[in-house]
Amino acid sequence: MHTLVTNLNALWKVTLAGLLLGAGLPIVFAVGVRLWSVADADGRAAQRNYPALAGAYACFTLIIAAIVTGILYTAKAFLAAKFGIHLFGQ
C-alpha cells in the first residue's frame, strides 16, 4: 500500500508539471500573440494599444525565461563541472 501511495504522489506532481509546461507555456505564448495583434475595430491601420502591448511583452518574457531556465537546468552538470557554477544547488 505504501508503494501505491508513493507512486500516486509522484504521479500527480509529474502530471501537474506536464500540464503547466506542456499546455501552459503554449497558452501563454498564444495569449502573447493575440495581445500583439490587437488592431482597430473598423479595419483601418493598426493602432498601438499600449496595455495590450505590455501584456504581450510580459507573456514573451515569461516564455523566454522558461526556455532559458530549462536550458540551464539541463546543462547544470556541465556548468558545475567545467565552470564551477552551481545554479540550482549542489
PDB file of N, CA, C and O in Angstrom, chain B, residues numbered from 101:
ATOM      1  N   MET B 101       0.825  -1.196   0.000  1.00  0.00           N
ATOM      2  CA  MET B 101       0.000   0.000   0.000  1.00  0.00           C
ATOM      3  C   MET B 101       0.867   1.257   0.000  1.00  0.00           C
ATOM      4  O   MET B 101       0.537   2.257  -0.639  1.00  0.00           O
ATOM      5  N   HIS B 102       1.981   1.189   0.727  1.00  0.00           N
ATOM      6  CA  HIS B 102       2.879   2.337   0.801  1.00  0.00           C
ATOM      7  C   HIS B 102       3.439   2.683  -0.586  1.00  0.00           C
ATOM      8  O   HIS B 102       3.577   3.857  -0.931  1.00  0.00           O
ATOM      9  N   THR B 103       3.760   1.653  -1.374  1.00  0.00           N
ATOM     10  CA  THR B 103       4.286   1.877  -2.719  1.00  0.00           C
ATOM     11  C   THR B 103       3.249   2.560  -3.599  1.00  0.00           C
ATOM     12  O   THR B 103       3.590   3.441  -4.388  1.00  0.00           O
ATOM     13  N   LEU B 104       2.006   2.170  -3.474  1.00  0.00           N
ATOM     14  CA  LEU B 104       0.940   2.790  -4.265  1.00  0.00           C
ATOM     15  C   LEU B 104       0.792   4.261  -3.914  1.00  0.00           C
ATOM     16  O   LEU B 104       0.666   5.093  -4.812  1.00  0.00           O
ATOM     17  N   VAL B 105       0.803   4.594  -2.658  1.00  0.00           N
ATOM     18  CA  VAL B 105       0.681   5.996  -2.235  1.00  0.00           C
ATOM     19  C   VAL B 105       1.871   6.801  -2.726  1.00  0.00           C
ATOM     20  O   VAL B 105       1.706   7.933  -3.181  1.00  0.00           O
ATOM     21  N   THR B 106       3.059   6.237  -2.640  1.00  0.00           N
ATOM     22  CA  THR B 106       4.255   6.923  -3.116  1.00  0.00           C
ATOM     23  C   THR B 106       4.184   7.163  -4.616  1.00  0.00           C
ATOM     24  O   THR B 106       4.520   8.251  -5.085  1.00  0.00           O
ATOM     25  N   ASN B 107       3.754   6.167  -5.369  1.00  0.00           N
ATOM     26  CA  ASN B 107       3.638   6.312  -6.819  1.00  0.00           C
ATOM     27  C   ASN B 107       2.569   7.332  -7.201  1.00  0.00           C
ATOM     28  O   ASN B 107       2.776   8.125  -8.119  1.00  0.00           O
ATOM     29  N   LEU B 108       1.440   7.324  -6.515  1.00  0.00           N
ATOM     30  CA  LEU B 108       0.390   8.298  -6.810  1.00  0.00           C
ATOM     31  C   LEU B 108       0.827   9.718  -6.455  1.00  0.00           C
ATOM     32  O   LEU B 108       0.461  10.670  -7.144  1.00  0.00           O
ATOM     33  N   ASN B 109       1.604   9.862  -5.388  1.00  0.00           N
ATOM     34  CA  ASN B 109       2.125  11.168  -5.010  1.00  0.00           C
ATOM     35  C   ASN B 109       3.057  11.703  -6.098  1.00  0.00           C
ATOM     36  O   ASN B 109       2.995  12.882  -6.448  1.00  0.00           O
ATOM     37  N   ALA B 110       3.909  10.848  -6.625  1.00  0.00           N
ATOM     38  CA  ALA B 110       4.808  11.260  -7.701  1.00  0.00           C
ATOM     39  C   ALA B 110       4.034  11.518  -8.989  1.00  0.00           C
ATOM     40  O   ALA B 110       4.382  12.416  -9.755  1.00  0.00           O
ATOM     41  N   LEU B 111       2.991  10.735  -9.227  1.00  0.00           N
ATOM     42  CA  LEU B 111       2.214  10.867 -10.458  1.00  0.00           C
ATOM     43  C   LEU B 111       1.524  12.218 -10.559  1.00  0.00           C
ATOM     44  O   LEU B 111       1.523  12.821 -11.632  1.00  0.00           O
ATOM     45  N   TRP B 112       0.939  12.709  -9.477  1.00  0.00           N
ATOM     46  CA  TRP B 112       0.246  13.990  -9.571  1.00  0.00           C
ATOM     47  C   TRP B 112       1.248  15.119  -9.782  1.00  0.00           C
ATOM     48  O   TRP B 112       0.925  16.107 -10.441  1.00  0.00           O
ATOM     49  N   LYS B 113       2.458  14.995  -9.236  1.00  0.00           N
ATOM     50  CA  LYS B 113       3.479  16.027  -9.455  1.00  0.00           C
ATOM     51  C   LYS B 113       3.924  16.062 -10.914  1.00  0.00           C
ATOM     52  O   LYS B 113       4.086  17.133 -11.499  1.00  0.00           O
ATOM     53  N   VAL B 114       4.116  14.893 -11.486  1.00  0.00           N
ATOM     54  CA  VAL B 114       4.518  14.816 -12.894  1.00  0.00           C
ATOM     55  C   VAL B 114       3.395  15.308 -13.798  1.00  0.00           C
ATOM     56  O   VAL B 114       3.647  15.999 -14.786  1.00  0.00           O
ATOM     57  N   THR B 115       2.161  14.957 -13.464  1.00  0.00           N
ATOM     58  CA  THR B 115       1.018  15.410 -14.259  1.00  0.00           C
ATOM     59  C   THR B 115       0.873  16.917 -14.206  1.00  0.00           C
ATOM     60  O   THR B 115       0.625  17.552 -15.231  1.00  0.00           O
ATOM     61  N   LEU B 116       1.023  17.496 -13.031  1.00  0.00           N
ATOM     62  CA  LEU B 116       0.937  18.950 -12.894  1.00  0.00           C
ATOM     63  C   LEU B 116       2.041  19.644 -13.673  1.00  0.00           C
ATOM     64  O   LEU B 116       1.779  20.635 -14.354  1.00  0.00           O
ATOM     65  N   ALA B 117       3.264  19.150 -13.590  1.00  0.00           N
ATOM     66  CA  ALA B 117       4.370  19.739 -14.344  1.00  0.00           C
ATOM     67  C   ALA B 117       4.126  19.612 -15.846  1.00  0.00           C
ATOM     68  O   ALA B 117       4.410  20.538 -16.605  1.00  0.00           O
ATOM     69  N   GLY B 118       3.606  18.478 -16.266  1.00  0.00           N
ATOM     70  CA  GLY B 118       3.304  18.292 -17.684  1.00  0.00           C
ATOM     71  C   GLY B 118       2.227  19.241 -18.182  1.00  0.00           C
ATOM     72  O   GLY B 118       2.321  19.766 -19.291  1.00  0.00           O
ATOM     73  N   LEU B 119       1.214  19.460 -17.371  1.00  0.00           N
ATOM     74  CA  LEU B 119       0.155  20.391 -17.762  1.00  0.00           C
ATOM     75  C   LEU B 119       0.675  21.822 -17.821  1.00  0.00           C
ATOM     76  O   LEU B 119       0.363  22.568 -18.750  1.00  0.00           O
ATOM     77  N   LEU B 120       1.466  22.197 -16.827  1.00  0.00           N
ATOM     78  CA  LEU B 120       1.985  23.566 -16.809  1.00  0.00           C
ATOM     79  C   LEU B 120       2.935  23.823 -17.967  1.00  0.00           C
ATOM     80  O   LEU B 120       2.817  24.836 -18.657  1.00  0.00           O
ATOM     81  N   LEU B 121       3.866  22.920 -18.180  1.00  0.00           N
ATOM     82  CA  LEU B 121       4.868  23.129 -19.218  1.00  0.00           C
ATOM     83  C   LEU B 121       4.390  22.667 -20.589  1.00  0.00           C
ATOM     84  O   LEU B 121       4.752  23.257 -21.607  1.00  0.00           O
ATOM     85  N   GLY B 122       3.597  21.638 -20.616  1.00  0.00           N
ATOM     86  CA  GLY B 122       3.144  21.102 -21.895  1.00  0.00           C
ATOM     87  C   GLY B 122       1.978  21.850 -22.498  1.00  0.00           C
ATOM     88  O   GLY B 122       1.874  21.941 -23.722  1.00  0.00           O
ATOM     89  N   ALA B 123       1.101  22.387 -21.675  1.00  0.00           N
ATOM     90  CA  ALA B 123      -0.052  23.126 -22.178  1.00  0.00           C
ATOM     91  C   ALA B 123      -0.016  24.589 -21.742  1.00  0.00           C
ATOM     92  O   ALA B 123      -0.500  25.464 -22.459  1.00  0.00           O
ATOM     93  N   GLY B 124       0.545  24.849 -20.591  1.00  0.00           N
ATOM     94  CA  GLY B 124       0.537  26.213 -20.055  1.00  0.00           C
ATOM     95  C   GLY B 124       1.401  27.178 -20.833  1.00  0.00           C
ATOM     96  O   GLY B 124       0.966  28.289 -21.138  1.00  0.00           O
ATOM     97  N   LEU B 125       2.621  26.775 -21.161  1.00  0.00           N
ATOM     98  CA  LEU B 125       3.507  27.681 -21.898  1.00  0.00           C
ATOM     99  C   LEU B 125       3.000  27.972 -23.317  1.00  0.00           C
ATOM    100  O   LEU B 125       3.070  29.125 -23.744  1.00  0.00           O
ATOM    101  N   PRO B 126       2.497  26.992 -24.061  1.00  0.00           N
ATOM    102  CA  PRO B 126       1.914  27.341 -25.360  1.00  0.00           C
ATOM    103  C   PRO B 126       0.689  28.261 -25.245  1.00  0.00           C
ATOM    104  O   PRO B 126       0.454  29.093 -26.122  1.00  0.00           O
ATOM    105  N   ILE B 127      -0.083  28.111 -24.175  1.00  0.00           N
ATOM    106  CA  ILE B 127      -1.226  29.010 -23.973  1.00  0.00           C
ATOM    107  C   ILE B 127      -0.748  30.427 -23.706  1.00  0.00           C
ATOM    108  O   ILE B 127      -1.306  31.383 -24.244  1.00  0.00           O
ATOM    109  N   VAL B 128       0.285  30.571 -22.875  1.00  0.00           N
ATOM    110  CA  VAL B 128       0.835  31.902 -22.604  1.00  0.00           C
ATOM    111  C   VAL B 128       1.380  32.516 -23.885  1.00  0.00           C
ATOM    112  O   VAL B 128       1.196  33.710 -24.122  1.00  0.00           O
ATOM    113  N   PHE B 129       2.053  31.715 -24.721  1.00  0.00           N
ATOM    114  CA  PHE B 129       2.554  32.224 -25.999  1.00  0.00           C
ATOM    115  C   PHE B 129       1.403  32.661 -26.904  1.00  0.00           C
ATOM    116  O   PHE B 129       1.482  33.708 -27.545  1.00  0.00           O
ATOM    117  N   ALA B 130       0.338  31.865 -26.957  1.00  0.00           N
ATOM    118  CA  ALA B 130      -0.810  32.217 -27.789  1.00  0.00           C
ATOM    119  C   ALA B 130      -1.477  33.499 -27.305  1.00  0.00           C
ATOM    120  O   ALA B 130      -1.909  34.318 -28.116  1.00  0.00           O
ATOM    121  N   VAL B 131      -1.562  33.678 -25.993  1.00  0.00           N
ATOM    122  CA  VAL B 131      -2.118  34.924 -25.448  1.00  0.00           C
ATOM    123  C   VAL B 131      -1.225  36.098 -25.831  1.00  0.00           C
ATOM    124  O   VAL B 131      -1.725  37.171 -26.170  1.00  0.00           O
ATOM    125  N   GLY B 132       0.082  35.907 -25.782  1.00  0.00           N
ATOM    126  CA  GLY B 132       1.005  36.966 -26.191  1.00  0.00           C
ATOM    127  C   GLY B 132       0.843  37.348 -27.650  1.00  0.00           C
ATOM    128  O   GLY B 132       0.853  38.530 -27.994  1.00  0.00           O
ATOM    129  N   VAL B 133       0.693  36.346 -28.509  1.00  0.00           N
ATOM    130  CA  VAL B 133       0.482  36.624 -29.937  1.00  0.00           C
ATOM    131  C   VAL B 133      -0.844  37.350 -30.142  1.00  0.00           C
ATOM    132  O   VAL B 133      -0.931  38.278 -30.947  1.00  0.00           O
ATOM    133  N   ARG B 134      -1.862  36.931 -29.422  1.00  0.00           N
ATOM    134  CA  ARG B 134      -3.182  37.566 -29.544  1.00  0.00           C
ATOM    135  C   ARG B 134      -3.128  39.023 -29.091  1.00  0.00           C
ATOM    136  O   ARG B 134      -3.689  39.902 -29.744  1.00  0.00           O
ATOM    137  N   LEU B 135      -2.454  39.274 -27.976  1.00  0.00           N
ATOM    138  CA  LEU B 135      -2.334  40.647 -27.500  1.00  0.00           C
ATOM    139  C   LEU B 135      -1.499  41.500 -28.453  1.00  0.00           C
ATOM    140  O   LEU B 135      -1.748  42.695 -28.616  1.00  0.00           O
ATOM    141  N   TRP B 136      -0.515  40.875 -29.073  1.00  0.00           N
ATOM    142  CA  TRP B 136       0.353  41.593 -30.009  1.00  0.00           C
ATOM    143  C   TRP B 136      -0.437  42.056 -31.243  1.00  0.00           C
ATOM    144  O   TRP B 136      -0.142  43.099 -31.826  1.00  0.00           O
ATOM    145  N   SER B 137      -1.438  41.267 -31.624  1.00  0.00           N
ATOM    146  CA  SER B 137      -2.138  41.539 -32.872  1.00  0.00           C
ATOM    147  C   SER B 137      -3.432  42.334 -32.695  1.00  0.00           C
ATOM    148  O   SER B 137      -4.246  42.396 -33.617  1.00  0.00           O
ATOM    149  N   VAL B 138      -3.630  42.934 -31.542  1.00  0.00           N
ATOM    150  CA  VAL B 138      -4.838  43.722 -31.323  1.00  0.00           C
ATOM    151  C   VAL B 138      -4.810  44.930 -32.267  1.00  0.00           C
ATOM    152  O   VAL B 138      -3.846  45.695 -32.279  1.00  0.00           O
ATOM    153  N   ALA B 139      -5.863  45.091 -33.046  1.00  0.00           N
ATOM    154  CA  ALA B 139      -5.924  46.181 -34.025  1.00  0.00           C
ATOM    155  C   ALA B 139      -7.217  46.969 -33.829  1.00  0.00           C
ATOM    156  O   ALA B 139      -8.063  46.608 -33.011  1.00  0.00           O
ATOM    157  N   ASP B 140      -7.353  48.040 -34.588  1.00  0.00           N
ATOM    158  CA  ASP B 140      -8.548  48.878 -34.537  1.00  0.00           C
ATOM    159  C   ASP B 140      -9.754  48.095 -35.068  1.00  0.00           C
ATOM    160  O   ASP B 140      -9.619  47.296 -35.995  1.00  0.00           O
ATOM    161  N   ALA B 141     -10.918  48.323 -34.484  1.00  0.00           N
ATOM    162  CA  ALA B 141     -12.109  47.522 -34.797  1.00  0.00           C
ATOM    163  C   ALA B 141     -12.653  47.769 -36.194  1.00  0.00           C
ATOM    164  O   ALA B 141     -13.258  46.863 -36.767  1.00  0.00           O
ATOM    165  N   ASP B 142     -12.468  48.943 -36.765  1.00  0.00           N
ATOM    166  CA  ASP B 142     -13.100  49.222 -38.060  1.00  0.00           C
ATOM    167  C   ASP B 142     -12.217  48.853 -39.251  1.00  0.00           C
ATOM    168  O   ASP B 142     -12.572  49.179 -40.383  1.00  0.00           O
ATOM    169  N   GLY B 143     -11.108  48.201 -39.046  1.00  0.00           N
ATOM    170  CA  GLY B 143     -10.306  47.697 -40.151  1.00  0.00           C
ATOM    171  C   GLY B 143      -9.275  48.665 -40.675  1.00  0.00           C
ATOM    172  O   GLY B 143      -8.580  48.341 -41.639  1.00  0.00           O
ATOM    173  N   ARG B 144      -9.144  49.816 -40.098  1.00  0.00           N
ATOM    174  CA  ARG B 144      -8.107  50.742 -40.555  1.00  0.00           C
ATOM    175  C   ARG B 144      -6.745  50.215 -40.136  1.00  0.00           C
ATOM    176  O   ARG B 144      -6.609  49.092 -39.649  1.00  0.00           O
ATOM    177  N   ALA B 145      -5.749  51.052 -40.337  1.00  0.00           N
ATOM    178  CA  ALA B 145      -4.393  50.656 -39.946  1.00  0.00           C
ATOM    179  C   ALA B 145      -4.356  50.379 -38.435  1.00  0.00           C
ATOM    180  O   ALA B 145      -5.057  51.016 -37.649  1.00  0.00           O
ATOM    181  N   ALA B 146      -3.538  49.437 -38.069  1.00  0.00           N
ATOM    182  CA  ALA B 146      -3.450  49.047 -36.660  1.00  0.00           C
ATOM    183  C   ALA B 146      -2.908  50.188 -35.822  1.00  0.00           C
ATOM    184  O   ALA B 146      -1.924  50.832 -36.184  1.00  0.00           O
ATOM    185  N   GLN B 147      -3.558  50.428 -34.708  1.00  0.00           N
ATOM    186  CA  GLN B 147      -3.098  51.432 -33.760  1.00  0.00           C
ATOM    187  C   GLN B 147      -2.619  50.712 -32.517  1.00  0.00           C
ATOM    188  O   GLN B 147      -3.199  49.710 -32.098  1.00  0.00           O
ATOM    189  N   ARG B 148      -1.565  51.230 -31.940  1.00  0.00           N
ATOM    190  CA  ARG B 148      -0.989  50.561 -30.778  1.00  0.00           C
ATOM    191  C   ARG B 148      -1.883  50.692 -29.559  1.00  0.00           C
ATOM    192  O   ARG B 148      -2.317  51.788 -29.205  1.00  0.00           O
ATOM    193  N   ASN B 149      -2.146  49.598 -28.941  1.00  0.00           N
ATOM    194  CA  ASN B 149      -2.846  49.540 -27.677  1.00  0.00           C
ATOM    195  C   ASN B 149      -1.778  49.187 -26.642  1.00  0.00           C
ATOM    196  O   ASN B 149      -1.394  48.025 -26.508  1.00  0.00           O
ATOM    197  N   TYR B 150      -1.303  50.194 -25.916  1.00  0.00           N
ATOM    198  CA  TYR B 150      -0.129  50.008 -25.074  1.00  0.00           C
ATOM    199  C   TYR B 150      -0.337  49.038 -23.915  1.00  0.00           C
ATOM    200  O   TYR B 150       0.603  48.316 -23.584  1.00  0.00           O
ATOM    201  N   PRO B 151      -1.501  48.974 -23.279  1.00  0.00           N
ATOM    202  CA  PRO B 151      -1.675  47.910 -22.266  1.00  0.00           C
ATOM    203  C   PRO B 151      -1.595  46.501 -22.868  1.00  0.00           C
ATOM    204  O   PRO B 151      -1.033  45.595 -22.253  1.00  0.00           O
ATOM    205  N   ALA B 152      -2.152  46.320 -24.060  1.00  0.00           N
ATOM    206  CA  ALA B 152      -2.067  45.019 -24.722  1.00  0.00           C
ATOM    207  C   ALA B 152      -0.628  44.716 -25.121  1.00  0.00           C
ATOM    208  O   ALA B 152      -0.178  43.573 -25.030  1.00  0.00           O
ATOM    209  N   LEU B 153       0.089  45.741 -25.562  1.00  0.00           N
ATOM    210  CA  LEU B 153       1.491  45.549 -25.937  1.00  0.00           C
ATOM    211  C   LEU B 153       2.333  45.175 -24.717  1.00  0.00           C
ATOM    212  O   LEU B 153       3.218  44.324 -24.812  1.00  0.00           O
ATOM    213  N   ALA B 154       2.065  45.801 -23.583  1.00  0.00           N
ATOM    214  CA  ALA B 154       2.781  45.462 -22.351  1.00  0.00           C
ATOM    215  C   ALA B 154       2.464  44.030 -21.923  1.00  0.00           C
ATOM    216  O   ALA B 154       3.349  43.312 -21.460  1.00  0.00           O
ATOM    217  N   GLY B 155       1.215  43.616 -22.074  1.00  0.00           N
ATOM    218  CA  GLY B 155       0.848  42.231 -21.762  1.00  0.00           C
ATOM    219  C   GLY B 155       1.547  41.236 -22.679  1.00  0.00           C
ATOM    220  O   GLY B 155       1.986  40.175 -22.234  1.00  0.00           O
ATOM    221  N   ALA B 156       1.650  41.582 -23.967  1.00  0.00           N
ATOM    222  CA  ALA B 156       2.346  40.707 -24.913  1.00  0.00           C
ATOM    223  C   ALA B 156       3.816  40.592 -24.541  1.00  0.00           C
ATOM    224  O   ALA B 156       4.376  39.496 -24.563  1.00  0.00           O
ATOM    225  N   TYR B 157       4.441  41.702 -24.203  1.00  0.00           N
ATOM    226  CA  TYR B 157       5.849  41.662 -23.785  1.00  0.00           C
ATOM    227  C   TYR B 157       6.019  40.820 -22.521  1.00  0.00           C
ATOM    228  O   TYR B 157       6.998  40.085 -22.397  1.00  0.00           O
ATOM    229  N   ALA B 158       5.084  40.918 -21.590  1.00  0.00           N
ATOM    230  CA  ALA B 158       5.149  40.123 -20.362  1.00  0.00           C
ATOM    231  C   ALA B 158       5.032  38.628 -20.688  1.00  0.00           C
ATOM    232  O   ALA B 158       5.758  37.813 -20.119  1.00  0.00           O
ATOM    233  N   CYS B 159       4.129  38.269 -21.595  1.00  0.00           N
ATOM    234  CA  CYS B 159       3.983  36.862 -21.986  1.00  0.00           C
ATOM    235  C   CYS B 159       5.248  36.346 -22.654  1.00  0.00           C
ATOM    236  O   CYS B 159       5.707  35.247 -22.342  1.00  0.00           O
ATOM    237  N   PHE B 160       5.812  37.120 -23.566  1.00  0.00           N
ATOM    238  CA  PHE B 160       7.016  36.680 -24.263  1.00  0.00           C
ATOM    239  C   PHE B 160       8.214  36.613 -23.325  1.00  0.00           C
ATOM    240  O   PHE B 160       9.072  35.745 -23.482  1.00  0.00           O
ATOM    241  N   THR B 161       8.284  37.518 -22.351  1.00  0.00           N
ATOM    242  CA  THR B 161       9.357  37.473 -21.367  1.00  0.00           C
ATOM    243  C   THR B 161       9.264  36.213 -20.525  1.00  0.00           C
ATOM    244  O   THR B 161      10.281  35.592 -20.216  1.00  0.00           O
ATOM    245  N   LEU B 162       8.046  35.833 -20.153  1.00  0.00           N
ATOM    246  CA  LEU B 162       7.849  34.603 -19.385  1.00  0.00           C
ATOM    247  C   LEU B 162       8.278  33.382 -20.185  1.00  0.00           C
ATOM    248  O   LEU B 162       8.900  32.473 -19.636  1.00  0.00           O
ATOM    249  N   ILE B 163       7.960  33.350 -21.454  1.00  0.00           N
ATOM    250  CA  ILE B 163       8.328  32.233 -22.316  1.00  0.00           C
ATOM    251  C   ILE B 163       9.846  32.150 -22.456  1.00  0.00           C
ATOM    252  O   ILE B 163      10.421  31.067 -22.354  1.00  0.00           O
ATOM    253  N   ILE B 164      10.494  33.285 -22.689  1.00  0.00           N
ATOM    254  CA  ILE B 164      11.953  33.294 -22.831  1.00  0.00           C
ATOM    255  C   ILE B 164      12.612  32.864 -21.522  1.00  0.00           C
ATOM    256  O   ILE B 164      13.586  32.112 -21.537  1.00  0.00           O
ATOM    257  N   ALA B 165      12.088  33.337 -20.389  1.00  0.00           N
ATOM    258  CA  ALA B 165      12.648  32.935 -19.090  1.00  0.00           C
ATOM    259  C   ALA B 165      12.496  31.432 -18.866  1.00  0.00           C
ATOM    260  O   ALA B 165      13.403  30.796 -18.329  1.00  0.00           O
ATOM    261  N   ALA B 166      11.375  30.861 -19.268  1.00  0.00           N
ATOM    262  CA  ALA B 166      11.169  29.417 -19.113  1.00  0.00           C
ATOM    263  C   ALA B 166      12.124  28.630 -20.000  1.00  0.00           C
ATOM    264  O   ALA B 166      12.643  27.595 -19.582  1.00  0.00           O
ATOM    265  N   ILE B 167      12.359  29.101 -21.204  1.00  0.00           N
ATOM    266  CA  ILE B 167      13.273  28.417 -22.114  1.00  0.00           C
ATOM    267  C   ILE B 167      14.706  28.472 -21.581  1.00  0.00           C
ATOM    268  O   ILE B 167      15.404  27.458 -21.562  1.00  0.00           O
ATOM    269  N   VAL B 168      15.137  29.652 -21.150  1.00  0.00           N
ATOM    270  CA  VAL B 168      16.496  29.795 -20.623  1.00  0.00           C
ATOM    271  C   VAL B 168      16.670  28.957 -19.356  1.00  0.00           C
ATOM    272  O   VAL B 168      17.704  28.314 -19.176  1.00  0.00           O
ATOM    273  N   THR B 169      15.671  28.961 -18.485  1.00  0.00           N
ATOM    274  CA  THR B 169      15.748  28.153 -17.274  1.00  0.00           C
ATOM    275  C   THR B 169      15.821  26.667 -17.610  1.00  0.00           C
ATOM    276  O   THR B 169      16.581  25.935 -16.976  1.00  0.00           O
ATOM    277  N   GLY B 170      15.065  26.214 -18.573  1.00  0.00           N
ATOM    278  CA  GLY B 170      15.116  24.814 -18.982  1.00  0.00           C
ATOM    279  C   GLY B 170      16.471  24.418 -19.550  1.00  0.00           C
ATOM    280  O   GLY B 170      16.976  23.333 -19.263  1.00  0.00           O
ATOM    281  N   ILE B 171      17.056  25.291 -20.351  1.00  0.00           N
ATOM    282  CA  ILE B 171      18.382  25.009 -20.916  1.00  0.00           C
ATOM    283  C   ILE B 171      19.425  24.967 -19.813  1.00  0.00           C
ATOM    284  O   ILE B 171      20.267  24.069 -19.787  1.00  0.00           O
ATOM    285  N   LEU B 172      19.376  25.934 -18.900  1.00  0.00           N
ATOM    286  CA  LEU B 172      20.346  25.950 -17.805  1.00  0.00           C
ATOM    287  C   LEU B 172      20.165  24.762 -16.871  1.00  0.00           C
ATOM    288  O   LEU B 172      21.145  24.219 -16.363  1.00  0.00           O
ATOM    289  N   TYR B 173      18.925  24.357 -16.642  1.00  0.00           N
ATOM    290  CA  TYR B 173      18.676  23.192 -15.794  1.00  0.00           C
ATOM    291  C   TYR B 173      19.217  21.923 -16.453  1.00  0.00           C
ATOM    292  O   TYR B 173      19.766  21.052 -15.779  1.00  0.00           O
ATOM    293  N   THR B 174      19.060  21.826 -17.758  1.00  0.00           N
ATOM    294  CA  THR B 174      19.568  20.665 -18.481  1.00  0.00           C
ATOM    295  C   THR B 174      21.098  20.633 -18.460  1.00  0.00           C
ATOM    296  O   THR B 174      21.695  19.559 -18.384  1.00  0.00           O
ATOM    297  N   ALA B 175      21.727  21.798 -18.526  1.00  0.00           N
ATOM    298  CA  ALA B 175      23.185  21.882 -18.580  1.00  0.00           C
ATOM    299  C   ALA B 175      23.817  22.124 -17.217  1.00  0.00           C
ATOM    300  O   ALA B 175      24.981  22.517 -17.149  1.00  0.00           O
ATOM    301  N   LYS B 176      23.085  21.902 -16.132  1.00  0.00           N
ATOM    302  CA  LYS B 176      23.621  22.233 -14.807  1.00  0.00           C
ATOM    303  C   LYS B 176      24.838  21.398 -14.440  1.00  0.00           C
ATOM    304  O   LYS B 176      25.754  21.919 -13.802  1.00  0.00           O
ATOM    305  N   ALA B 177      24.886  20.141 -14.810  1.00  0.00           N
ATOM    306  CA  ALA B 177      26.048  19.309 -14.500  1.00  0.00           C
ATOM    307  C   ALA B 177      27.271  19.777 -15.277  1.00  0.00           C
ATOM    308  O   ALA B 177      28.380  19.804 -14.742  1.00  0.00           O
ATOM    309  N   PHE B 178      27.071  20.144 -16.529  1.00  0.00           N
ATOM    310  CA  PHE B 178      28.178  20.654 -17.343  1.00  0.00           C
ATOM    311  C   PHE B 178      28.702  21.966 -16.773  1.00  0.00           C
ATOM    312  O   PHE B 178      29.914  22.152 -16.662  1.00  0.00           O
ATOM    313  N   LEU B 179      27.801  22.875 -16.410  1.00  0.00           N
ATOM    314  CA  LEU B 179      28.218  24.157 -15.850  1.00  0.00           C
ATOM    315  C   LEU B 179      28.954  23.982 -14.526  1.00  0.00           C
ATOM    316  O   LEU B 179      29.908  24.706 -14.243  1.00  0.00           O
ATOM    317  N   ALA B 180      28.510  23.017 -13.711  1.00  0.00           N
ATOM    318  CA  ALA B 180      29.169  22.771 -12.427  1.00  0.00           C
ATOM    319  C   ALA B 180      30.543  22.148 -12.626  1.00  0.00           C
ATOM    320  O   ALA B 180      31.491  22.509 -11.928  1.00  0.00           O
ATOM    321  N   ALA B 181      30.666  21.212 -13.575  1.00  0.00           N
ATOM    322  CA  ALA B 181      31.938  20.525 -13.775  1.00  0.00           C
ATOM    323  C   ALA B 181      32.975  21.406 -14.466  1.00  0.00           C
ATOM    324  O   ALA B 181      34.142  21.413 -14.074  1.00  0.00           O
ATOM    325  N   LYS B 182      32.565  22.134 -15.473  1.00  0.00           N
ATOM    326  CA  LYS B 182      33.528  22.903 -16.264  1.00  0.00           C
ATOM    327  C   LYS B 182      33.828  24.280 -15.697  1.00  0.00           C
ATOM    328  O   LYS B 182      34.969  24.739 -15.761  1.00  0.00           O
ATOM    329  N   PHE B 183      32.812  24.951 -15.139  1.00  0.00           N
ATOM    330  CA  PHE B 183      32.990  26.337 -14.726  1.00  0.00           C
ATOM    331  C   PHE B 183      32.807  26.563 -13.228  1.00  0.00           C
ATOM    332  O   PHE B 183      33.070  27.660 -12.737  1.00  0.00           O
ATOM    333  N   GLY B 184      32.364  25.550 -12.498  1.00  0.00           N
ATOM    334  CA  GLY B 184      32.139  25.700 -11.066  1.00  0.00           C
ATOM    335  C   GLY B 184      30.917  26.536 -10.730  1.00  0.00           C
ATOM    336  O   GLY B 184      30.819  27.081  -9.630  1.00  0.00           O
ATOM    337  N   ILE B 185      29.981  26.642 -11.670  1.00  0.00           N
ATOM    338  CA  ILE B 185      28.756  27.417 -11.458  1.00  0.00           C
ATOM    339  C   ILE B 185      27.655  26.460 -10.995  1.00  0.00           C
ATOM    340  O   ILE B 185      27.313  25.518 -11.710  1.00  0.00           O
ATOM    341  N   HIS B 186      27.115  26.691  -9.835  1.00  0.00           N
ATOM    342  CA  HIS B 186      26.047  25.852  -9.283  1.00  0.00           C
ATOM    343  C   HIS B 186      24.773  26.686  -9.226  1.00  0.00           C
ATOM    344  O   HIS B 186      24.504  27.347  -8.223  1.00  0.00           O
ATOM    345  N   LEU B 187      23.991  26.656 -10.300  1.00  0.00           N
ATOM    346  CA  LEU B 187      22.788  27.487 -10.386  1.00  0.00           C
ATOM    347  C   LEU B 187      21.614  26.925  -9.585  1.00  0.00           C
ATOM    348  O   LEU B 187      20.848  27.692  -9.002  1.00  0.00           O
ATOM    349  N   PHE B 188      21.466  25.633  -9.548  1.00  0.00           N
ATOM    350  CA  PHE B 188      20.307  25.018  -8.918  1.00  0.00           C
ATOM    351  C   PHE B 188      20.708  24.208  -7.679  1.00  0.00           C
ATOM    352  O   PHE B 188      20.116  23.167  -7.393  1.00  0.00           O
ATOM    353  N   GLY B 189      21.693  24.683  -6.968  1.00  0.00           N
ATOM    354  CA  GLY B 189      22.139  23.995  -5.766  1.00  0.00           C
ATOM    355  C   GLY B 189      23.200  22.963  -6.082  1.00  0.00           C
ATOM    356  O   GLY B 189      23.614  22.809  -7.231  1.00  0.00           O
ATOM    357  N   GLN B 190      23.629  22.271  -5.070  1.00  0.00           N
ATOM    358  CA  GLN B 190      24.699  21.281  -5.229  1.00  0.00           C
ATOM    359  C   GLN B 190      24.160  20.098  -5.904  1.00  0.00           C
ATOM    360  O   GLN B 190      24.891  19.136  -6.140  1.00  0.00           O
TER     361      GLN B 190
END
